[in-house]
Amino acid sequence: MPQVLFLAAIAAGLMVARRWYTQERMRIAAELKRAREAMERRDAESIVKLERDPLSGIYRPKQG
């Protein structure tokens, strides 16, 4: 009989550990997604449009 109780305790512990692992994995995935989106927004905002100077052929930041 003690073996059955021991196995039941182990099964309960494994279920709790599995639930914790799943929640932690989802939390980390959400955090990585937010960070990735923030980096994409930062990169998109820092892009400067260029225009070619017809006289010299050099590209310069677009005015206005």
C-alpha positions in Angstrom: 0.0 0.0 0.0 2.8 2.6 0.7 4.1 2.0 -2.8 0.8 3.1 -4.3 0.8 6.2 -2.2 4.4 6.9 -3.2 3.5 6.4 -6.9 0.5 8.7 -6.6 2.7 11.4 -5.0 5.2 11.1 -7.8 2.4 11.4 -10.4 1.0 14.5 -8.7 4.4 16.0 -8.6 5.0 15.3 -12.2 1.7 16.9 -13.1 2.5 20.1 -11.2 6.0 20.2 -12.8 4.5 19.8 -16.3 2.0 22.6 -15.7 4.7 24.9 -14.4 7.0 24.0 -17.4 4.2 24.7 -19.9 3.3 28.1 -18.3 6.9 29.1 -18.1 7.5 28.1 -21.8 4.4 30.2 -22.8 5.6 33.2 -20.8 9.0 33.1 -22.3 7.6 32.7 -25.9 5.3 35.8 -25.3 8.3 37.8 -23.9 10.4 36.9 -27.0 7.5 37.9 -29.3 7.2 41.3 -27.6 10.9 41.9 -27.8 11.0 40.8 -31.5 8.1 43.2 -32.3 9.8 46.1 -30.4 13.0 45.5 -32.4 11.1 45.5 -35.7 9.3 48.7 -34.8 12.7 50.3 -33.8 14.3 49.3 -37.0 11.3 50.5 -39.1 11.4 53.9 -37.4 15.2 54.4 -38.0 15.1 53.9 -41.7 15.9 57.1 -43.6 14.7 57.5 -47.1 17.4 58.5 -49.6 17.2 60.4 -52.8 19.8 60.6 -55.6 21.4 63.9 -56.3 21.2 64.3 -60.1 24.4 66.3 -60.4 26.8 64.2 -58.3 25.0 60.9 -58.4 25.4 60.6 -54.6 22.5 59.4 -52.4 21.6 61.7 -49.6 18.9 61.7 -46.9 15.6 63.0 -48.4 14.7 66.5 -47.3 11.2 66.9 -46.0 
